[in-house]
Amino acid sequence: MRKTILLILVLALAGCGGAAGTETPAGGASPANIGLNPALEAGKSVQVGEAMPELTFELAGAPVKLSDYRGKTVVLNFWATWCGPCRVEMPDFEALGRSRDDVVFIGINKQENESAVAKFAAEVGVTFPLVLDRSGDIAAGFGVLNNLPTTFFIDAAGVVQKSQVGAMTRSQISKYLDDMAAK
């Protein structure tokens, strides 16, 4: 009985994203870029108050380093398409990413394939980079095991200022960003 209820709950949460499709989201925005082959600086852990270790990935065939975004606040969000709270907060990240040019949002998908992530991005209208952490090694380096969503706020100097486990509202995200910008 418990397994049946759990299965129904999982299926209900997975279907919350709306109709499937690959068309361009409303407003003419192009779908998110899918980042591949992420790597975290060897032997480094991610700690609040410390410099962010180098994270690299490929985006549109070109290498990208997290340090390329120095001078801007970076929001790293660990998520999955099957995670109900992740689905709820993703549109808020997208809206804030479009309204703030001082912030870069990067979604790190935990252990799913490119097709599932691209479908989700099209459904929700996500245009910021979504990096595939197929092995789960990047999430593990951040201490993210099964606690999705988890979000890290990195200041313009590359220092991890805050980590948040669980979904956030748009006003909570804005407050964190405003507090960081005021420092």
CYANA upper distance limits for C-alpha pairs under 8 A (distance plus 0.5 A):
  1 MET  CA      5 ILE  CA      6.86
  2 ARG  CA      6 LEU  CA      6.56
  3 LYS  CA      7 LEU  CA      6.50
  4 THR  CA      8 ILE  CA      6.69
  5 ILE  CA      9 LEU  CA      6.67
  6 LEU  CA     10 VAL  CA      6.64
  7 LEU  CA     11 LEU  CA      6.62
  8 ILE  CA     12 ALA  CA      6.55
  9 LEU  CA     13 LEU  CA      6.68
 10 VAL  CA     14 ALA  CA      6.62
 10 VAL  CA     82 TRP  CA      8.03
 11 LEU  CA     15 GLY  CA      6.80
 12 ALA  CA     16 CYS  CA      7.15
 13 LEU  CA     82 TRP  CA      7.27
 13 LEU  CA     83 CYS  CA      7.49
 13 LEU  CA     84 GLY  CA      5.52
 14 ALA  CA     81 THR  CA      7.55
 14 ALA  CA     82 TRP  CA      5.37
 14 ALA  CA     83 CYS  CA      7.54
 14 ALA  CA     84 GLY  CA      7.21
 16 CYS  CA     84 GLY  CA      7.84
 16 CYS  CA     87 ARG  CA      7.98
 17 GLY  CA     87 ARG  CA      7.21
 17 GLY  CA    120 PHE  CA      7.87
 17 GLY  CA    123 GLU  CA      6.88
 17 GLY  CA    124 VAL  CA      7.09
 18 GLY  CA    123 GLU  CA      6.92
 18 GLY  CA    124 VAL  CA      8.33
 19 ALA  CA    123 GLU  CA      7.14
 20 ALA  CA    119 LYS  CA      7.28
 20 ALA  CA    120 PHE  CA      8.36
 20 ALA  CA    122 ALA  CA      8.36
 20 ALA  CA    123 GLU  CA      6.41
 21 GLY  CA    119 LYS  CA      7.06
 21 GLY  CA    122 ALA  CA      6.95
 21 GLY  CA    123 GLU  CA      6.78
 22 THR  CA    118 ALA  CA      8.38
 22 THR  CA    119 LYS  CA      6.78
 22 THR  CA    122 ALA  CA      5.97
 22 THR  CA    123 GLU  CA      7.96
 23 GLU  CA    122 ALA  CA      7.15
 24 THR  CA     28 GLY  CA      6.74
 24 THR  CA     29 ALA  CA      6.88
 24 THR  CA     30 SER  CA      6.18
 24 THR  CA     31 PRO  CA      6.83
 24 THR  CA    122 ALA  CA      7.18
 24 THR  CA    125 GLY  CA      8.25
 25 PRO  CA     29 ALA  CA      6.40
 25 PRO  CA     30 SER  CA      7.43
 25 PRO  CA     31 PRO  CA      7.65
 25 PRO  CA    122 ALA  CA      6.72
 25 PRO  CA    123 GLU  CA      7.87
 25 PRO  CA    124 VAL  CA      8.18
 25 PRO  CA    125 GLY  CA      5.52
 26 ALA  CA    125 GLY  CA      7.96
 29 ALA  CA    125 GLY  CA      8.04
 29 ALA  CA    127 THR  CA      7.39
 30 SER  CA    127 THR  CA      6.71
 31 PRO  CA    118 ALA  CA      8.21
 31 PRO  CA    121 ALA  CA      6.80
 31 PRO  CA    122 ALA  CA      6.27
 31 PRO  CA    125 GLY  CA      7.06
 31 PRO  CA    126 VAL  CA      6.62
 31 PRO  CA    127 THR  CA      5.46
 32 ALA  CA    118 ALA  CA      7.93
 32 ALA  CA    121 ALA  CA      6.64
 32 ALA  CA    122 ALA  CA      8.24
 32 ALA  CA    125 GLY  CA      8.40
 32 ALA  CA    126 VAL  CA      5.94
 32 ALA  CA    127 THR  CA      4.22
 32 ALA  CA    128 PHE  CA      5.70
 32 ALA  CA    129 PRO  CA      6.05
 32 ALA  CA    130 LEU  CA      7.10
 33 ASN  CA     59 LEU  CA      7.19
 33 ASN  CA     60 ALA  CA      7.44
 33 ASN  CA    127 THR  CA      7.34
 33 ASN  CA    128 PHE  CA      7.15
 33 ASN  CA    129 PRO  CA      5.38
 33 ASN  CA    130 LEU  CA      6.77
 34 ILE  CA     59 LEU  CA      6.99
 34 ILE  CA     60 ALA  CA      8.08
 34 ILE  CA    114 GLU  CA      7.84
 34 ILE  CA    118 ALA  CA      7.90
 34 ILE  CA    129 PRO  CA      6.42
 34 ILE  CA    130 LEU  CA      5.53
 34 ILE  CA    131 VAL  CA      6.16
 34 ILE  CA    132 LEU  CA      7.59
 35 GLY  CA     57 PHE  CA      6.53
 35 GLY  CA     58 GLU  CA      5.79
 35 GLY  CA     59 LEU  CA      5.17
 35 GLY  CA     60 ALA  CA      7.91
 35 GLY  CA    129 PRO  CA      6.89
 35 GLY  CA    130 LEU  CA      6.24
 35 GLY  CA    131 VAL  CA      4.54
 35 GLY  CA    132 LEU  CA      6.54
 36 LEU  CA     57 PHE  CA      6.17
 36 LEU  CA     58 GLU  CA      5.51
 36 LEU  CA     59 LEU  CA      7.12
 36 LEU  CA    131 VAL  CA      6.40
 36 LEU  CA    132 LEU  CA      6.14
 36 LEU  CA    133 ASP  CA      8.31
 37 ASN  CA     57 PHE  CA      5.88
 37 ASN  CA     58 GLU  CA      6.71
 37 ASN  CA    132 LEU  CA      7.75
 37 ASN  CA    133 ASP  CA      8.01
 38 PRO  CA     55 LEU  CA      7.48
 38 PRO  CA     56 THR  CA      5.98
 38 PRO  CA     57 PHE  CA      4.70
 38 PRO  CA     58 GLU  CA      7.64
 38 PRO  CA    131 VAL  CA      7.62
 38 PRO  CA    132 LEU  CA      7.72
 38 PRO  CA    133 ASP  CA      7.03
 38 PRO  CA    138 ILE  CA      7.73
 39 ALA  CA     55 LEU  CA      6.22
 39 ALA  CA     56 THR  CA      5.80
 39 ALA  CA     57 PHE  CA      6.93
 39 ALA  CA    138 ILE  CA      7.30
 40 LEU  CA     44 LYS  CA      8.10
 40 LEU  CA     53 PRO  CA      7.39
 40 LEU  CA     54 GLU  CA      6.43
 40 LEU  CA     55 LEU  CA      5.07
 40 LEU  CA     56 THR  CA      7.07
 40 LEU  CA    138 ILE  CA      6.78
 40 LEU  CA    141 GLY  CA      7.83
 41 GLU  CA     53 PRO  CA      6.25
 41 GLU  CA     54 GLU  CA      5.65
 41 GLU  CA     55 LEU  CA      6.79
 44 LYS  CA     53 PRO  CA      6.68
 44 LYS  CA    141 GLY  CA      8.06
 45 SER  CA     53 PRO  CA      7.67
 45 SER  CA    141 GLY  CA      6.23
 45 SER  CA    142 PHE  CA      6.99
 46 VAL  CA     50 GLU  CA      8.00
 46 VAL  CA     52 MET  CA      6.84
 46 VAL  CA     53 PRO  CA      7.26
 46 VAL  CA    141 GLY  CA      7.27
 46 VAL  CA    142 PHE  CA      5.79
 46 VAL  CA    143 GLY  CA      8.18
 46 VAL  CA    160 VAL  CA      8.22
 47 GLN  CA     51 ALA  CA      8.43
 47 GLN  CA     52 MET  CA      8.24
 47 GLN  CA    160 VAL  CA      7.25
 48 VAL  CA    159 VAL  CA      8.15
 48 VAL  CA    160 VAL  CA      5.39
 48 VAL  CA    161 GLN  CA      5.98
 48 VAL  CA    162 LYS  CA      6.35
 48 VAL  CA    163 SER  CA      7.50
 49 GLY  CA    159 VAL  CA      6.70
 49 GLY  CA    160 VAL  CA      5.95
 49 GLY  CA    161 GLN  CA      6.12
 49 GLY  CA    162 LYS  CA      8.39
 50 GLU  CA    159 VAL  CA      5.91
 50 GLU  CA    160 VAL  CA      6.32
 50 GLU  CA    161 GLN  CA      8.50
 51 ALA  CA    158 GLY  CA      6.15
 51 ALA  CA    159 VAL  CA      4.70
 51 ALA  CA    160 VAL  CA      6.66
 52 MET  CA    154 ILE  CA      7.92
 52 MET  CA    158 GLY  CA      6.11
 52 MET  CA    159 VAL  CA      5.96
 52 MET  CA    160 VAL  CA      6.34
 54 GLU  CA     65 LYS  CA      7.27
 54 GLU  CA     66 LEU  CA      6.68
 54 GLU  CA     67 SER  CA      7.20
 55 LEU  CA     65 LYS  CA      6.31
 55 LEU  CA     66 LEU  CA      5.85
 55 LEU  CA     67 SER  CA      8.35
 56 THR  CA     63 PRO  CA      7.45
 56 THR  CA     64 VAL  CA      6.02
 56 THR  CA     65 LYS  CA      4.91
 56 THR  CA     66 LEU  CA      6.75
 57 PHE  CA     63 PRO  CA      6.29
 57 PHE  CA     64 VAL  CA      5.87
 57 PHE  CA     65 LYS  CA      7.19
 57 PHE  CA    131 VAL  CA      7.94
 58 GLU  CA     62 ALA  CA      5.76
 58 GLU  CA     63 PRO  CA      4.95
 58 GLU  CA     64 VAL  CA      6.28
 59 LEU  CA     63 PRO  CA      6.82
 59 LEU  CA     64 VAL  CA      7.03
 59 LEU  CA    129 PRO  CA      8.32
 64 VAL  CA     68 ASP  CA      7.45
 65 LYS  CA     69 TYR  CA      8.23
 66 LEU  CA     70 ARG  CA      8.16
 67 SER  CA    158 GLY  CA      7.59
 69 TYR  CA     73 THR  CA      8.30
 69 TYR  CA     74 VAL  CA      7.78
 69 TYR  CA    104 VAL  CA      8.03
 69 TYR  CA    156 ALA  CA      8.31
 70 ARG  CA    156 ALA  CA      5.78
 70 ARG  CA    157 ALA  CA      6.45
 70 ARG  CA    158 GLY  CA      6.74
 71 GLY  CA    156 ALA  CA      4.80
 71 GLY  CA    157 ALA  CA      6.83
 72 LYS  CA    102 ASP  CA      5.77
 72 LYS  CA    103 VAL  CA      6.00
 72 LYS  CA    104 VAL  CA      7.30
 72 LYS  CA    155 ASP  CA      7.36
 72 LYS  CA    156 ALA  CA      4.96
 72 LYS  CA    157 ALA  CA      8.44
 73 THR  CA    102 ASP  CA      6.83
 73 THR  CA    103 VAL  CA      5.21
 73 THR  CA    104 VAL  CA      6.71
 73 THR  CA    153 PHE  CA      7.69
 73 THR  CA    154 ILE  CA      6.19
 73 THR  CA    155 ASP  CA      5.15
 73 THR  CA    156 ALA  CA      5.29
 73 THR  CA    177 LEU  CA      8.26
 74 VAL  CA    103 VAL  CA      6.25
 74 VAL  CA    104 VAL  CA      5.29
 74 VAL  CA    105 PHE  CA      6.43
 74 VAL  CA    106 ILE  CA      7.96
 74 VAL  CA    153 PHE  CA      6.52
 74 VAL  CA    154 ILE  CA      5.53
 74 VAL  CA    155 ASP  CA      7.02
 74 VAL  CA    156 ALA  CA      7.90
 75 VAL  CA    103 VAL  CA      7.79
 75 VAL  CA    104 VAL  CA      6.69
 75 VAL  CA    105 PHE  CA      5.32
 75 VAL  CA    106 ILE  CA      6.68
 75 VAL  CA    151 THR  CA      7.35
 75 VAL  CA    152 PHE  CA      6.24
 75 VAL  CA    153 PHE  CA      5.29
 75 VAL  CA    154 ILE  CA      6.78
 76 LEU  CA    105 PHE  CA      6.70
 76 LEU  CA    106 ILE  CA      5.52
 76 LEU  CA    107 GLY  CA      6.31
 76 LEU  CA    108 ILE  CA      7.40
 76 LEU  CA    151 THR  CA      6.05
 76 LEU  CA    152 PHE  CA      5.59
 76 LEU  CA    153 PHE  CA      7.10
 76 LEU  CA    154 ILE  CA      8.44
 77 ASN  CA    105 PHE  CA      8.18
 77 ASN  CA    106 ILE  CA      6.85
 77 ASN  CA    107 GLY  CA      5.25
 77 ASN  CA    108 ILE  CA      6.36
 77 ASN  CA    149 PRO  CA      7.34
 77 ASN  CA    150 THR  CA      6.36
 77 ASN  CA    151 THR  CA      4.79
 77 ASN  CA    152 PHE  CA      6.93
 78 PHE  CA    107 GLY  CA      6.47
 78 PHE  CA    108 ILE  CA      5.20
 78 PHE  CA    109 ASN  CA      6.38
 78 PHE  CA    110 LYS  CA      7.20
 78 PHE  CA    139 ALA  CA      7.72
 78 PHE  CA    144 VAL  CA      8.21
 78 PHE  CA    148 LEU  CA      6.95
 78 PHE  CA    149 PRO  CA      5.98
 78 PHE  CA    150 THR  CA      5.72
 78 PHE  CA    151 THR  CA      6.64
 79 TRP  CA     83 CYS  CA      7.48
 79 TRP  CA     86 CYS  CA      6.22
 79 TRP  CA    107 GLY  CA      7.44
 79 TRP  CA    108 ILE  CA      6.74
 79 TRP  CA    109 ASN  CA      5.62
 79 TRP  CA    110 LYS  CA      6.59
 79 TRP  CA    148 LEU  CA      6.13
 79 TRP  CA    149 PRO  CA      5.46
 79 TRP  CA    150 THR  CA      7.61
 80 ALA  CA     86 CYS  CA      7.19
 80 ALA  CA    109 ASN  CA      5.87
 80 ALA  CA    110 LYS  CA      6.22
 80 ALA  CA    111 GLN  CA      8.32
 80 ALA  CA    112 GLU  CA      7.80
 80 ALA  CA    148 LEU  CA      7.94
 80 ALA  CA    149 PRO  CA      8.27
 81 THR  CA     86 CYS  CA      7.82
 81 THR  CA     87 ARG  CA      7.39
 81 THR  CA    109 ASN  CA      8.48
 81 THR  CA    116 ALA  CA      7.85
 81 THR  CA    117 VAL  CA      7.38
 81 THR  CA    120 PHE  CA      7.05
 83 CYS  CA     87 ARG  CA      6.93
 83 CYS  CA    148 LEU  CA      7.54
 83 CYS  CA    149 PRO  CA      8.11
 84 GLY  CA     88 VAL  CA      6.95
 85 PRO  CA     89 GLU  CA      6.91
 85 PRO  CA    148 LEU  CA      8.42
 85 PRO  CA    149 PRO  CA      7.40
 85 PRO  CA    166 GLY  CA      7.80
 85 PRO  CA    167 ALA  CA      5.95
 86 CYS  CA     90 MET  CA      6.55
 86 CYS  CA    148 LEU  CA      7.60
 86 CYS  CA    149 PRO  CA      6.02
 86 CYS  CA    167 ALA  CA      6.94
 87 ARG  CA     91 PRO  CA      8.13
 88 VAL  CA     92 ASP  CA      8.49
 88 VAL  CA    167 ALA  CA      8.04
 89 GLU  CA     93 PHE  CA      7.10
 89 GLU  CA    167 ALA  CA      6.52
 89 GLU  CA    168 MET  CA      6.73
 89 GLU  CA    169 THR  CA      7.05
 89 GLU  CA    170 ARG  CA      8.10
 90 MET  CA     94 GLU  CA      6.83
 90 MET  CA    124 VAL  CA      8.11
 90 MET  CA    126 VAL  CA      8.11
 91 PRO  CA     95 ALA  CA      6.60
 91 PRO  CA    124 VAL  CA      7.10
 91 PRO  CA    125 GLY  CA      8.01
 91 PRO  CA    126 VAL  CA      7.73
 92 ASP  CA     96 LEU  CA      6.60
 92 ASP  CA    169 THR  CA      7.68
 92 ASP  CA    170 ARG  CA      5.78
 93 PHE  CA     97 GLY  CA      6.43
 93 PHE  CA    105 PHE  CA      7.59
 93 PHE  CA    170 ARG  CA      7.91
 94 GLU  CA     98 ARG  CA      6.78
 94 GLU  CA    105 PHE  CA      8.49
 94 GLU  CA    125 GLY  CA      8.21
 94 GLU  CA    126 VAL  CA      6.37
 94 GLU  CA    127 THR  CA      7.55
 94 GLU  CA    128 PHE  CA      7.61
 95 ALA  CA     99 SER  CA      6.84
 96 LEU  CA    100 ARG  CA      6.44
 96 LEU  CA    170 ARG  CA      8.18
 96 LEU  CA    174 SER  CA      8.17
 97 GLY  CA    101 ASP  CA      7.71
 97 GLY  CA    103 VAL  CA      7.11
 97 GLY  CA    104 VAL  CA      7.18
 97 GLY  CA    105 PHE  CA      6.81
 97 GLY  CA    128 PHE  CA      8.07
105 PHE  CA    128 PHE  CA      6.68
105 PHE  CA    129 PRO  CA      7.76
106 ILE  CA    128 PHE  CA      6.74
106 ILE  CA    129 PRO  CA      5.69
106 ILE  CA    130 LEU  CA      6.42
106 ILE  CA    131 VAL  CA      7.79
107 GLY  CA    128 PHE  CA      8.07
107 GLY  CA    129 PRO  CA      6.77
107 GLY  CA    130 LEU  CA      5.02
107 GLY  CA    131 VAL  CA      6.56
108 ILE  CA    130 LEU  CA      6.20
108 ILE  CA    131 VAL  CA      5.24
108 ILE  CA    132 LEU  CA      6.59
108 ILE  CA    133 ASP  CA      6.95
109 ASN  CA    117 VAL  CA      8.12
109 ASN  CA    130 LEU  CA      7.14
109 ASN  CA    131 VAL  CA      6.45
109 ASN  CA    132 LEU  CA      5.59
109 ASN  CA    133 ASP  CA      6.20
109 ASN  CA    134 ARG  CA      8.33
110 LYS  CA    132 LEU  CA      7.23
110 LYS  CA    133 ASP  CA      5.68
110 LYS  CA    134 ARG  CA      6.87
110 LYS  CA    135 SER  CA      8.35
110 LYS  CA    136 GLY  CA      6.34
110 LYS  CA    139 ALA  CA      7.38
111 GLN  CA    132 LEU  CA      7.48
111 GLN  CA    133 ASP  CA      5.97
111 GLN  CA    134 ARG  CA      4.53
111 GLN  CA    135 SER  CA      6.34
111 GLN  CA    136 GLY  CA      6.19
112 GLU  CA    116 ALA  CA      7.27
112 GLU  CA    117 VAL  CA      7.54
112 GLU  CA    132 LEU  CA      7.51
112 GLU  CA    133 ASP  CA      8.02
112 GLU  CA    134 ARG  CA      6.42
113 ASN  CA    117 VAL  CA      6.93
113 ASN  CA    132 LEU  CA      7.79
113 ASN  CA    134 ARG  CA      7.52
114 GLU  CA    118 ALA  CA      6.46
114 GLU  CA    132 LEU  CA      7.64
115 SER  CA    119 LYS  CA      6.59
116 ALA  CA    120 PHE  CA      6.69
117 VAL  CA    121 ALA  CA      6.60
117 VAL  CA    130 LEU  CA      8.31
118 ALA  CA    122 ALA  CA      6.72
119 LYS  CA    123 GLU  CA      6.72
120 PHE  CA    124 VAL  CA      6.61
121 ALA  CA    125 GLY  CA      6.03
121 ALA  CA    126 VAL  CA      5.28
121 ALA  CA    127 THR  CA      7.77
122 ALA  CA    126 VAL  CA      7.13
133 ASP  CA    137 ASP  CA      7.46
133 ASP  CA    138 ILE  CA      6.72
133 ASP  CA    139 ALA  CA      7.81
136 GLY  CA    140 ALA  CA      6.68
137 ASP  CA    141 GLY  CA      6.69
138 ILE  CA    142 PHE  CA      7.02
139 ALA  CA    143 GLY  CA      6.74
139 ALA  CA    144 VAL  CA      5.36
139 ALA  CA    145 LEU  CA      7.12
140 ALA  CA    144 VAL  CA      5.87
140 ALA  CA    145 LEU  CA      6.55
144 VAL  CA    148 LEU  CA      7.97
144 VAL  CA    150 THR  CA      7.50
147 ASN  CA    165 VAL  CA      7.13
147 ASN  CA    166 GLY  CA      7.86
148 LEU  CA    165 VAL  CA      7.41
148 LEU  CA    166 GLY  CA      6.83
149 PRO  CA    165 VAL  CA      6.63
149 PRO  CA    166 GLY  CA      5.63
149 PRO  CA    167 ALA  CA      6.49
150 THR  CA    163 SER  CA      7.58
150 THR  CA    164 GLN  CA      6.06
150 THR  CA    165 VAL  CA      4.86
150 THR  CA    166 GLY  CA      6.36
150 THR  CA    167 ALA  CA      8.11
151 THR  CA    163 SER  CA      6.04
151 THR  CA    164 GLN  CA      5.63
151 THR  CA    165 VAL  CA      7.00
152 PHE  CA    160 VAL  CA      7.44
152 PHE  CA    161 GLN  CA      8.14
152 PHE  CA    162 LYS  CA      6.28
152 PHE  CA    163 SER  CA      4.90
152 PHE  CA    164 GLN  CA      7.00
153 PHE  CA    160 VAL  CA      6.46
153 PHE  CA    161 GLN  CA      6.15
153 PHE  CA    162 LYS  CA      5.67
153 PHE  CA    163 SER  CA      6.79
154 ILE  CA    158 GLY  CA      6.23
154 ILE  CA    159 VAL  CA      5.88
154 ILE  CA    160 VAL  CA      4.83
154 ILE  CA    161 GLN  CA      6.07
154 ILE  CA    162 LYS  CA      7.77
155 ASP  CA    159 VAL  CA      5.92
155 ASP  CA    160 VAL  CA      6.94
155 ASP  CA    161 GLN  CA      6.94
155 ASP  CA    180 MET  CA      7.27
161 GLN  CA    180 MET  CA      8.42
168 MET  CA    172 GLN  CA      6.49
168 MET  CA    173 ILE  CA      6.98
169 THR  CA    173 ILE  CA      6.84
170 ARG  CA    174 SER  CA      6.57
171 SER  CA    175 LYS  CA      6.56
172 GLN  CA    176 TYR  CA      6.82
173 ILE  CA    177 LEU  CA      6.75
174 SER  CA    178 ASP  CA      6.47
175 LYS  CA    179 ASP  CA      6.46
176 TYR  CA    180 MET  CA      6.73
177 LEU  CA    181 ALA  CA      6.68
178 ASP  CA    182 ALA  CA      6.67
179 ASP  CA    183 LYS  CA      7.21
